[in-house]
Amino acid sequence: MTDRATEIASTLAKLAALLAEEDKPEPQAEVRSLPARVLLTVEEAAERLGIGRTTTYALVRSGELDSVRIGRLRRIPKEAIDQYAARLVQDQPDQQRAA
């Protein structure tokens, strides 16, 4: 073979090696799930309660639904939502609950 043919064969061999490396599956990145959130936005709390955002803000303002401030943000603990719902059920007369 001539020098040119040897050079072409070497280049082809390098190309084949690179292509073989590309065919190897890339290692999968570990998928980590986020921890369950403890504090919800007012919108998320409203959705969870099945009521509107404005009503939820009114409940927070009146103190019926506990919330915390983090800087300028208002957050509602998940437990506060559960406690509020439990109070609603408890305060309902038995006749209304059955209906």
Secondary structure, 3 states (H helix, E strand, C coil): CCHHHHHHHHHHHHHHHHHHHHHCCCCCCCCCCCCCCCEECHHHHHHHHCCCHHHHHHHHHHCCCCCEEECCEEEEEHHHHHHHHHHHHHHCCHHHHHC
